[in-house]
Structures are given as C-alpha cells and as structure tokens.
Amino acid sequence: MTLINYANQLKQNKKTIIKYWLSSSRINTILENHKLDKKMFITLYANGVIDYYIDVINNQKKIGECPVIDELLDYLKVNNITSDELFILCSGFKNALIRYFYDLKINSYETEAEISFIFEENFAGVLSKYSKSVKDVETKLSKSVAIANKYIIMSKTNKKGIITEVSDAFCDISGFTREELIGKPHNIVRHPDTKPYIFENLWSTILNGKIWQGEIKNQKKNKEAYWVYATIEPSFNEKGEITGFYAIRQDITSKKEVEEQQNILVEQSKSAAMGEMISMIAHQWRQPLQAVSILIQKLPLMKMIEGEISDEILNQVVDDIGTQLEYMSKTIDDFRDFFKPDKEKEEITLSKLIEKAIDFLTYMLKVDTIKLNKQAIDNCVVKVHINEVVQVLINIIKNARDVMVEKNDGTKRELNIKYYKNDAFAVIEIEDNAGGIPENIINRVFEPYFSTKTNKNGTGLGLYMSRTIIEQHSCGRLSVSNSDKGAVFKIELPIN
C-alpha cells in the first residue's frame, strides 16, 4: 500500500489538511508573534504546498522542485522566522497528513514511513536553502554595517551624554581615535563658538523623548572647525525609559563655507551699492546746490545795483531756496528708504518698479544726454522685495550708462526699457545702444568679481548680486544677450 492510492482523496480534502496543519497551538503562536496573516498564508502558500506534495506522490515532480516553497521561504525570511520555527511549521504539515490518514483509519507503517521520508527529504532541502538565504542576508547586512561604519558619522551616548560607540567616519571627521572618544562626554567635539541656547534646546528636546535636528558647529582634535547637520534620537528600554541617544550626522562644512563666502559677497555688494548711491546723491544735489548758490549771490548783486533789496525779491529768493532744499530733503528720504531692508514681499506694477529706479537716475541720465525710451506692452503686477528689484534695475541701467559714456563715439545715446507679460512671468528688458558685450565674455558677466569696466572702478559684484536677488530672492530669472544695437538684460519675475 502506497500514498499514490490516496492522492485524489488528498486533493479533494485540502481544506481539512490545512485546518489540521494550522490548528497547532505552537504554529499559531509563531504566526501571532510574527504578525503573519493566516488567510494570506493559506491563500498564497498552504494550498500550493499541498499541491506540490500531491505531485511528488504522483511522481509528477521531484522533491525540491517547488516554486511555492521558495516563495514561502522568502516570505518567512523577511518576517524573521528562525530555523527552529521553520522546523515547527514543516513538522506541523507532516503531522496534519498523518492525522488525516488516521481519520481514514489507515494506520499502516508503510504509509507513515512514506510520509516521513518525503518530509525528511524535503525538509533537508528546505533547511539548506533557508540557511543559505539567511547567511546571504547576514553577509549583506555585514557589508552594509561596514559601509555605514566607514561613511556615516554616527555615535551613541548614554543618558548623561557619555560616548559609548562611534563609527569610523566620526573618528575621521573629528580627528580623534575611538579610544580617545569612548567614555568621554560628547562635548569633547563642541566648538566654543556654539551658543549655549542651542544645546539647551537640544537636551530639552531629547530628554523629553523627541527627535532633535539641526546644524551644529563642532571642533576637531586639532582645533579646526567643522559643521554637521545632526539628527539625535533617544533609545528606550522595555519600560519606555530613556537609556541613551543615537546621533547621525551629515558633513555640511562645504555648504557653510559657501554660505560664509556668499555673506561676504553680499556685504561687499552692499558697500559697493552704498558707494554708487552716494555718487548719485552727489549728482542729484549738484544742480540744486548750484541754484541755491546763484540765488544767494543774487541778493548782494541786487543790493549793489538797486541800492536795496525789496521784500518781494527777498521773499522770492527765500521761496526758491526753500524749494531747492525741499527737493534735496526728498532725495535724502528716497535714498534712506532705499536702504531699509524689505521685511515682506509687496505687490507692485512693473511701471512703478521702473519709475522708482528712474527717479534715482534722472539727473545722471540728463547730464550724460541719454534718451530714455519706455515701451509698455503689459503692466503686470508682481509680488517682490521692492527695494531689492529696484537695486537690480539701477545697477543694470547704470552699467548701461557707464558703457555708453565710456564708448563716447558720437553716437546718440539711447536706453530702451520694455515690459510685458510672457506666460507666467512679467518681463522687463533693458537695452542700450553701445554695441553689445563681446561674445567671448558674455557668459561670464554674472560671475563674482568679473568686471568689464576698463577704468577698474567696477567691483564685479553688481551683476552677480543682481542675479542672486532675482533668482534666489524673487524666484525669477536674469539673463543677457546682444541685439543689433547693444546688450539686452532680461528680468523675468513670476506672476502670482
């Protein structure tokens, strides 16, 4: 008597066999402990395992040829089933088959021996595959740990901030050996420049069981500074009590150095802009000062000619001087407002933006006989830091003026300003007629410290900061090209 005689009965009673298989308390404990879904286990794996055993009994498959079992092993491996638990799961299936045959009152030694043989042969292969896959996972995990140790700046401390573990990457960036760090307070790498309130906030956060993230300036063993972006997370015991802290860091020293350089450029740009503004104030004041001087000289001249100064003439001179002084006072107010920082973005039309810039430059354009042509196609509304964009417009217009004056070839000087809408952007184009920028340097005009001014008075920061303002502060674009007349600077600002 052999199992092949009962193959059809096994196939028709798969539900009963599965019921016996999963009724074991030990198997149910395994499923519950690993949070395995019983219905999914039956649907995806249990039915397929029984079909495989029936095919083996019918000599339609060899022992070990079962894709479903391979998938089941992957599923169990992902859910951290141990080899011991795997044996219990497989033994449970064998016991379910034996119990089913007992229900049929087939208690032959041959039948039970055949079931045991198939189980033992199959389990030997299953265990080998499972052990190999676990070893593969352990090998990969070991490699991952080695990579993390080498490249990730990690540390672990106890609740008092004493270092208990560090990665190789932590040692590399700090300059300390592992022996010099273990057992020391974590403030061994604290930089003296770091403000106390940062650490007060850090400790308050993690001691309350929360994660702290932020930038920290640290100090190497050789006293050099380095910056990290740190994520610090508490670790807990089974009672939910904090036992220590894990910290992972990212080296952001290069980023902070770039920011520092950017701040230097900003300050230099502000100084350069201040110098330009003082120069423009001098231009704006020259005409009213000359007028005041003439008016004051008029009084003694009138007295010498007329013998006396009438009240009417005196009042007229006083009124005229007052007018000039009022103009000068307004100029000061305009320039003072210009240097006030913009706290928030404000809505303004393109025409108003351009008008504000031209107000600063009117006298300069007049003195240098530059004709200004404005072409309004679409007067869009944009939301920007007004003073910053006005600064950009002034810088571009003044650069155009400098180039036209420097060229001085007798050509009638003209400046064309056109503004319009293009898709989701409001566009301002500023064109001069000075012949354009040489093709070999046009791609460099926005580089810091690059200047085309032959008199060497240029700082090379104006256009660099202009692009920074438009692209980073205003989320727009600043570009330059040449037309048949001269250089064309295009400012594109997003329309809200």
Secondary structure as GFF3:
##gff-version 3
##sequence-region A 1 496
A	DSSP	three_ten_helix	3	6	.	.	.	ID=ss1
A	DSSP	alpha_helix	7	12	.	.	.	ID=ss2
A	DSSP	alpha_helix	14	21	.	.	.	ID=ss3
A	DSSP	alpha_helix	25	33	.	.	.	ID=ss4
A	DSSP	alpha_helix	38	41	.	.	.	ID=ss5
A	DSSP	pi_helix	42	46	.	.	.	ID=ss6
A	DSSP	alpha_helix	47	57	.	.	.	ID=ss7
A	DSSP	alpha_helix	67	78	.	.	.	ID=ss8
A	DSSP	alpha_helix	83	103	.	.	.	ID=ss9
A	DSSP	alpha_helix	109	151	.	.	.	ID=ss10
A	DSSP	beta_strand	153	158	.	.	.	ID=ss11
A	DSSP	beta_strand	163	166	.	.	.	ID=ss12
A	DSSP	alpha_helix	168	174	.	.	.	ID=ss13
A	DSSP	alpha_helix	178	181	.	.	.	ID=ss14
A	DSSP	three_ten_helix	186	189	.	.	.	ID=ss15
A	DSSP	alpha_helix	196	207	.	.	.	ID=ss16
A	DSSP	beta_strand	212	219	.	.	.	ID=ss17
A	DSSP	beta_strand	225	236	.	.	.	ID=ss18
A	DSSP	beta_strand	242	251	.	.	.	ID=ss19
A	DSSP	alpha_helix	253	306	.	.	.	ID=ss20
A	DSSP	alpha_helix	311	338	.	.	.	ID=ss21
A	DSSP	beta_strand	346	349	.	.	.	ID=ss22
A	DSSP	alpha_helix	350	367	.	.	.	ID=ss23
A	DSSP	beta_strand	371	376	.	.	.	ID=ss24
A	DSSP	beta_strand	381	384	.	.	.	ID=ss25
A	DSSP	alpha_helix	386	407	.	.	.	ID=ss26
A	DSSP	beta_strand	414	422	.	.	.	ID=ss27
A	DSSP	beta_strand	425	432	.	.	.	ID=ss28
A	DSSP	three_ten_helix	442	444	.	.	.	ID=ss29
A	DSSP	alpha_helix	462	468	.	.	.	ID=ss30
A	DSSP	pi_helix	469	473	.	.	.	ID=ss31
A	DSSP	beta_strand	477	482	.	.	.	ID=ss32
A	DSSP	beta_strand	487	494	.	.	.	ID=ss33
###
